[in-house]
Amino acid sequence: MQLKIIHEGPGYVVIHKPAGIATEKNFDNDTVEARALVQWKRPRSTKTPFVGIVHRLDRPVSGCLLLARNKSTLRLLNQAFADKRVMKTYVALTNAPLPEEKGRLRHYLARDKFGRKAIAATRPLPKAKESVLEYQLLQRTDGGYLYEITPVTGRFHQIRVQLATAGAPIVGDATYGSERIYLPHCICLHAGRLVFPDPAGGEMVDVTTPLPAWPHNIAG
């Protein structure tokens, strides 16, 4: 299946990553990088296309994902992330409400001994990193509570573990305590907006992608 390009600029593209596939190439598995390598290969060319992974979305997450088409653009975009000039906004569907309609969550995150899961604490722990996100309730639906999430920091599984620790696991995220079913290898977390500096200079690039129709696919 081809990647859906939602915005394209000099040396980069923003795609709509579908939930259920990983970002980086992993053996012969279906991933964003594997699809891009096939999709960007020129007819009759023996040269392997350059696919620069600027940032990642977890396998079960959908939404805006930025890819570089050459090394110089990748370096510029990596620097923009390092300089905190990139803003990512997510939408999450939870079965339970967060403490307030609008607020901020602050935890200290570390990985478990297998490195596959994040562990959150409310106080500093050895090797744990401070993690902060802001949230706002968008609406309450028959499917649950819809929140806009803006990460202030960027940690492994940050949104997933912080919402779960606050009592509101994301629908479908069995890894962090959700008892509601969505789709295999998919959770109700969507990277809906990405704002970043144009690597060629000029204004900020602001890209959005529509929210999936979650409530229609969810079992109680």
KAFENVEN-V398117 format. One record per pair of residues at least 4 apart in sequence whose C-alpha atoms are under 8 Angstrom apart, sorted by the first residue. I is the first residue (numbers start at 1). GAP is how many residues later the second one is. If there is no record, write none. Layout:
i:I gap:GAP
i:I gap:GAP
This chain:
i:1 gap:34
i:2 gap:33
i:2 gap:34
i:2 gap:37
i:3 gap:12
i:3 gap:13
i:3 gap:14
i:3 gap:29
i:3 gap:32
i:3 gap:33
i:3 gap:36
i:4 gap:11
i:4 gap:12
i:4 gap:13
i:5 gap:8
i:5 gap:9
i:5 gap:10
i:5 gap:11
i:6 gap:7
i:6 gap:8
i:6 gap:9
i:6 gap:10
i:6 gap:201
i:6 gap:203
i:7 gap:6
i:7 gap:7
i:7 gap:8
i:7 gap:200
i:8 gap:4
i:8 gap:5
i:8 gap:6
i:9 gap:4
i:10 gap:189
i:10 gap:190
i:11 gap:57
i:11 gap:58
i:11 gap:59
i:11 gap:62
i:12 gap:54
i:12 gap:55
i:12 gap:56
i:12 gap:57
i:12 gap:58
i:12 gap:61
i:13 gap:53
i:13 gap:54
i:13 gap:55
i:13 gap:56
i:14 gap:50
i:14 gap:51
i:14 gap:52
i:14 gap:53
i:14 gap:193
i:15 gap:48
i:15 gap:49
i:15 gap:50
i:15 gap:51
i:15 gap:52
i:16 gap:46
i:16 gap:47
i:16 gap:48
i:16 gap:49
i:16 gap:193
i:17 gap:15
i:17 gap:44
i:17 gap:45
i:17 gap:46
i:17 gap:47
i:17 gap:48
i:18 gap:43
i:18 gap:44
i:18 gap:45
i:19 gap:40
i:19 gap:41
i:19 gap:42
i:19 gap:43
i:19 gap:44
i:19 gap:166
i:19 gap:167
i:19 gap:168
i:20 gap:39
i:20 gap:40
i:20 gap:41
i:20 gap:42
i:20 gap:164
i:20 gap:165
i:20 gap:166
i:21 gap:9
i:21 gap:10
i:21 gap:11
i:21 gap:38
i:21 gap:39
i:21 gap:164
i:22 gap:8
i:22 gap:9
i:22 gap:10
i:22 gap:35
i:22 gap:36
i:22 gap:37
i:22 gap:38
i:23 gap:8
i:23 gap:9
i:23 gap:10
i:23 gap:30
i:23 gap:33
i:23 gap:34
i:23 gap:35
i:23 gap:36
i:24 gap:7
i:24 gap:8
i:24 gap:9
i:24 gap:10
i:24 gap:29
i:24 gap:32
i:25 gap:4
i:25 gap:5
i:25 gap:6
i:25 gap:7
i:25 gap:8
i:25 gap:9
i:26 gap:4
i:26 gap:5
i:28 gap:6
i:29 gap:5
i:30 gap:4
i:30 gap:5
i:31 gap:4
i:32 gap:4
i:33 gap:4
i:33 gap:18
i:33 gap:20
i:34 gap:4
i:35 gap:4
i:36 gap:4
i:36 gap:15
i:37 gap:4
i:37 gap:11
i:37 gap:12
i:37 gap:13
i:37 gap:14
i:40 gap:9
i:41 gap:4
i:41 gap:6
i:41 gap:7
i:41 gap:8
i:49 gap:20
i:50 gap:18
i:50 gap:19
i:50 gap:20
i:50 gap:21
i:51 gap:16
i:51 gap:17
i:51 gap:18
i:51 gap:19
i:52 gap:15
i:52 gap:16
i:52 gap:17
i:52 gap:18
i:52 gap:19
i:52 gap:22
i:53 gap:13
i:53 gap:14
i:53 gap:15
i:53 gap:21
i:54 gap:12
i:54 gap:13
i:54 gap:14
i:54 gap:20
i:54 gap:23
i:54 gap:24
i:55 gap:10
i:55 gap:11
i:55 gap:12
i:56 gap:9
i:57 gap:4
i:57 gap:5
i:57 gap:8
i:58 gap:99
i:59 gap:126
i:59 gap:127
i:60 gap:125
i:60 gap:126
i:60 gap:127
i:60 gap:129
i:61 gap:125
i:61 gap:126
i:61 gap:127
i:61 gap:128
i:61 gap:129
i:61 gap:130
i:62 gap:127
i:62 gap:128
i:62 gap:129
i:63 gap:127
i:63 gap:128
i:63 gap:129
i:63 gap:130
i:63 gap:146
i:64 gap:127
i:64 gap:128
i:64 gap:129
i:64 gap:130
i:64 gap:143
i:64 gap:144
i:64 gap:145
i:67 gap:7
i:68 gap:5
i:68 gap:6
i:68 gap:9
i:69 gap:4
i:69 gap:5
i:70 gap:4
i:71 gap:4
i:72 gap:4
i:73 gap:4
i:73 gap:126
i:74 gap:4
i:75 gap:4
i:76 gap:4
i:76 gap:123
i:77 gap:4
i:77 gap:120
i:77 gap:122
i:78 gap:4
i:79 gap:4
i:80 gap:4
i:80 gap:5
i:80 gap:6
i:80 gap:116
i:80 gap:117
i:81 gap:4
i:81 gap:5
i:85 gap:111
i:85 gap:112
i:86 gap:108
i:86 gap:109
i:86 gap:110
i:86 gap:111
i:87 gap:63
i:87 gap:107
i:87 gap:108
i:87 gap:109
i:88 gap:62
i:88 gap:63
i:88 gap:103
i:88 gap:104
i:88 gap:105
i:88 gap:106
i:88 gap:107
i:89 gap:59
i:89 gap:60
i:89 gap:61
i:89 gap:62
i:89 gap:102
i:89 gap:103
i:89 gap:104
i:89 gap:105
i:90 gap:58
i:90 gap:59
i:90 gap:60
i:90 gap:99
i:90 gap:100
i:90 gap:101
i:90 gap:102
i:90 gap:103
i:91 gap:55
i:91 gap:56
i:91 gap:57
i:91 gap:58
i:91 gap:98
i:91 gap:99
i:91 gap:100
i:91 gap:101
i:91 gap:120
i:92 gap:54
i:92 gap:55
i:92 gap:56
i:92 gap:57
i:92 gap:78
i:92 gap:96
i:92 gap:97
i:92 gap:98
i:93 gap:50
i:93 gap:51
i:93 gap:52
i:93 gap:53
i:93 gap:54
i:93 gap:77
i:93 gap:78
i:93 gap:95
i:93 gap:96
i:94 gap:50
i:94 gap:51
i:94 gap:52
i:94 gap:53
i:94 gap:74
i:94 gap:75
i:94 gap:76
i:94 gap:77
i:94 gap:94
i:95 gap:48
i:95 gap:49
i:95 gap:50
i:95 gap:73
i:95 gap:74
i:95 gap:75
i:95 gap:76
i:95 gap:85
i:96 gap:48
i:96 gap:49
i:96 gap:71
i:96 gap:72
i:96 gap:73
i:97 gap:48
i:97 gap:70
i:97 gap:71
i:98 gap:65
i:98 gap:68
i:98 gap:69
i:98 gap:70
i:99 gap:67
i:101 gap:34
i:101 gap:35
i:101 gap:36
i:102 gap:32
i:102 gap:33
i:102 gap:34
i:102 gap:35
i:103 gap:31
i:103 gap:32
i:103 gap:33
i:104 gap:28
i:104 gap:29
i:104 gap:30
i:104 gap:31
i:105 gap:27
i:105 gap:28
i:105 gap:29
i:105 gap:30
i:105 gap:57
i:105 gap:61
i:106 gap:16
i:106 gap:24
i:106 gap:25
i:106 gap:26
i:106 gap:27
i:106 gap:56
i:107 gap:13
i:107 gap:14
i:107 gap:15
i:107 gap:16
i:107 gap:23
i:107 gap:24
i:107 gap:25
i:107 gap:55
i:108 gap:12
i:108 gap:13
i:108 gap:14
i:108 gap:15
i:108 gap:16
i:108 gap:17
i:108 gap:20
i:108 gap:21
i:108 gap:22
i:108 gap:23
i:109 gap:9
i:109 gap:10
i:109 gap:11
i:109 gap:12
i:109 gap:19
i:109 gap:20
i:109 gap:21
i:109 gap:22
i:109 gap:46
i:109 gap:49
i:110 gap:8
i:110 gap:9
i:110 gap:10
i:110 gap:17
i:110 gap:18
i:110 gap:19
i:111 gap:4
i:111 gap:5
i:111 gap:6
i:111 gap:7
i:111 gap:8
i:112 gap:4
i:112 gap:5
i:112 gap:6
i:112 gap:7
i:117 gap:40
i:117 gap:58
i:118 gap:38
i:118 gap:39
i:118 gap:40
i:118 gap:43
i:119 gap:42
i:120 gap:41
i:120 gap:42
i:120 gap:45
i:121 gap:4
i:124 gap:4
i:124 gap:5
i:124 gap:6
i:131 gap:21
i:131 gap:22
i:131 gap:23
i:131 gap:24
i:131 gap:27
i:132 gap:19
i:132 gap:20
i:132 gap:21
i:133 gap:16
i:133 gap:17
i:133 gap:18
i:133 gap:19
i:133 gap:20
i:133 gap:26
i:134 gap:15
i:134 gap:16
i:134 gap:17
i:134 gap:18
i:135 gap:12
i:135 gap:13
i:135 gap:14
i:135 gap:15
i:136 gap:11
i:136 gap:12
i:136 gap:13
i:137 gap:8
i:137 gap:9
i:137 gap:10
i:137 gap:11
i:138 gap:7
i:138 gap:8
i:138 gap:9
i:138 gap:10
i:139 gap:6
i:139 gap:7
i:139 gap:8
i:140 gap:4
i:140 gap:5
i:140 gap:6
i:141 gap:4
i:141 gap:5
i:142 gap:73
i:143 gap:71
i:143 gap:72
i:143 gap:75
i:149 gap:10
i:151 gap:8
i:154 gap:4
i:157 gap:4
i:158 gap:4
i:159 gap:4
i:160 gap:4
i:160 gap:9
i:160 gap:10
i:160 gap:13
i:160 gap:16
i:161 gap:4
i:161 gap:8
i:161 gap:15
i:162 gap:4
i:163 gap:4
i:163 gap:5
i:163 gap:6
i:163 gap:7
i:164 gap:4
i:164 gap:5
i:164 gap:6
i:164 gap:12
i:164 gap:13
i:165 gap:4
i:169 gap:4
i:169 gap:7
i:169 gap:8
i:169 gap:9
i:170 gap:6
i:170 gap:8
i:170 gap:17
i:170 gap:18
i:170 gap:19
i:171 gap:7
i:171 gap:8
i:171 gap:9
i:171 gap:10
i:171 gap:11
i:171 gap:16
i:171 gap:17
i:172 gap:6
i:172 gap:7
i:172 gap:8
i:172 gap:9
i:172 gap:10
i:172 gap:11
i:172 gap:14
i:172 gap:15
i:172 gap:16
i:173 gap:4
i:173 gap:5
i:173 gap:6
i:173 gap:7
i:173 gap:13
i:173 gap:14
i:173 gap:15
i:174 gap:4
i:174 gap:5
i:174 gap:6
i:180 gap:38
i:180 gap:39
i:180 gap:40
i:181 gap:37
i:181 gap:38
i:181 gap:39
i:182 gap:4
i:182 gap:5
i:182 gap:6
i:182 gap:35
i:182 gap:36
i:182 gap:37
i:183 gap:4
i:183 gap:34
i:183 gap:35
i:188 gap:26
i:190 gap:21
i:190 gap:22
i:191 gap:18
i:192 gap:16
i:192 gap:17
i:192 gap:18
i:192 gap:19
i:193 gap:13
i:193 gap:14
i:193 gap:15
i:193 gap:16
i:194 gap:11
i:194 gap:12
i:194 gap:13
i:194 gap:14
i:195 gap:9
i:195 gap:10
i:195 gap:11
i:195 gap:12
i:196 gap:8
i:196 gap:9
i:196 gap:10
i:197 gap:4
i:197 gap:5
i:197 gap:6
i:197 gap:7
i:197 gap:8
i:198 gap:4
i:198 gap:5
i:198 gap:6
i:198 gap:7
i:213 gap:4
i:214 gap:4
